[in-house]
């Protein structure tokens, strides 16, 4: 059975048709994508392939109720739409892509695969905020975590690349425009850096990551910013963009850093500092570390980020092979030969993780 995978990101739309052997038989990337109707792009791609038996959709937020991949029904779609305030950069785009895919393929099952689902195995200590009980109970306030499809693939594939057993302790680093870390063992998420929304955690391209909530209150009460202005600043003008200016693209930051620009150097240093902190925290949640995995656009292609992060984590048994790290392409082990903890680079394959979930749902 051919499966169409629809991966709607914050600025791109990735389409893949995956066969029974997990080979991609057709692909198209819309970059940038304006987040509107995708019917034409999907129809054009499908013209070159055989009959598609099902469609899998990446959806960022599933909330408390959508904890596994689900057939898209009116109730599932309504629940997904209701979570838009918690993932405003992603949820509307996933719904727009869903509408386009249904126009192109109205007679096949559509399956929603939620990034939050992988993290439902986190223990209560990792999920629970120290907030007033009425708030938590009435509004379901807890840490959900995101990038679960990427983390699930990265951990499983990383173990295979490193030749480690399934129960090894893994910290996966999904570093792209959005970024998060995950601690997992035995295919189960134990902890992660993102929280109630994808804004929390480490520094990202335009998102600030974790900030003091008192700082946010100060901006609202003492400097007169309204909620919309604060949200816009944290979501769209923070992160690497806020530190270095420009788009927040790590490639630009590295080029400007190499050219001696102080703002870009600071942006890189802040990014790596928070990244190291996050990796160490995730290792603590696991009680140790056997494998570190880098994935995502930055994780896969920015060797200076990997090497700088690894240099500060020697106390966890991490050490890089400088040549292997600089030359890494595709799935690769970049560990020094004597390193106690292995480090690998893994190509992100959310499409295969989604395909796997779709086949489980539709049988």
Secondary structure, 3 states (H helix, E strand, C coil): CEEEEEEECCCEEEEEEECCCCCEEEEEEEECCCCCCCHHHHHHHHCCCCCEEEEEEEECCCCCCCCCCEECCHHHHHHHHHCHHHCCCCHHHHHHHHHHHHHHCCCCEEEEEECCHHHHHCCHHHHCCCCCHHHHHHHCCCCCCCCHHHHHHHHHHHHHHHCCCCCCEEEEEEECCCEEEEEEECCEEEEECCCCCCCCCCCCCCCCCCCCHHHHHHHHHCCCCCHHHHHHHHHHCCHHHHHHCCCCCHHHHHHHHHCCCHHHHHHHHHHHHHHHHHHHHHHHHHCCCCEEEEEHHHHHHCHHHHHHHHHCCHHHCECECHHHHHHCCCCEECECCCCCEEEEECCCCHHHHHHHHHHHHHC
